[in-house]
Amino acid sequence: MKKILVTGGTGYIGSHTAVELISEGYEVVIADNLSNSKITVLDGIEKITGTRPAFERIDLCDGQGLESMLQKHGDVSAVIHFAAYKAVGESVGQPLKYYRNNLLSLINLLELMPLYSIENLVFSSSCTVYGQPEQLPVTEQAPVQPATSPYGNTKQVSEEIIRDTVAASNAIKSIALRYFNPIGAHASALIGELPVGVPNNLVPFITQTAIGIRGQLSVFGNDYHTPDGSCIRDYIHVVDLAKAHVVAVRRLIENKNRTPFEVFNLGTGRGVSVLELIRTFEKVTGKPLNYRITDRRPGDTEQVWADTSFANKELGWQARSTLEETLRSAWEWEKQHHQPEI
Ligand code: WQD
């Protein structure tokens, strides 16, 4: 049974990926410092799959801690690296926290992998590297724009660090997956998004408003150059996203990658506006949403959605869930596990 190390594996996308890996017959080891997730996520993974993944509480910025873990689990076939801070707004106020954590953890991993004969790395990247693309839908060949936040810059720099490391030796081959907007939760509603404090992202704020934790949703601007004036994004079900990671890991392990460093867009290929998403949520749940239009949020991209043809063709992967199904899963998760403000 091939063993996969999932860093940040008790997080939102990491936990859903652990479920899909286990379901596909992989052995999973989760490494997480629990700075933005809960250990109880392991219970959800076990209830869904019948298997409790091995768990190591470590901070990847601690090279020694990481090395002892690799010594303990030396026969790892691939690493999926999710562990990173990801709050755009927070990164603007605390850039060094983001640069240190997100870059040092990756550098430690890249330095130690070859010492333990681990040659395969799947990296969690983001559509933020595109900024506001000149052409839509955006392809992997679109120019990377100057990042609009330190968080986005850590994703851009991380890709460059991986690209340069892969080019310098044949010790590592890698696939970077550029996520668009992950939303929703596993159909069991046993795992899902667990935002800490007031959610930054749209969908958890919507579900918390609908369930009564938040009073009203602010729609950040309806004066954009879009059909209804609100921003457009490509919202992808987190389980569709997780399945793509299993395909990417298998591609590397089986040496099916065409170049030592490949990049794929993971989206649905469909742009949806904020107001359209709200209307869809109301239709799916039958619950009118209390919202008001407010000023734009600084740093917001006006519209971005993916050209997914490369991932569809090369990976044989396609996002399957409709927006309705995805929002329904987010609502089911909120109803089962809403987290009153602590
Ligand atoms: C979506 C739209 C907001 C909240 C971020 C990260 C990105 C990725 C996904 C990690 C925007 C609007 C939001 C609210 C609103 N994360 N909105 N009211 O900013 O597209 O992307 O999450 O990889 O890296 O940047 O997602 O959900 O914050 O915003 O009107 O209370 O919803 O203006 O148009 P975003 P988001």
Residues whose N, C-alpha, C, O or C-beta is under 5 A from the ligand:
A	BS01	WQD	K86 V88 S126 T128 F180 N181 N200 N201 L202 V203 F205 S218 V219 F220 C231 R233 V274 R297 D300
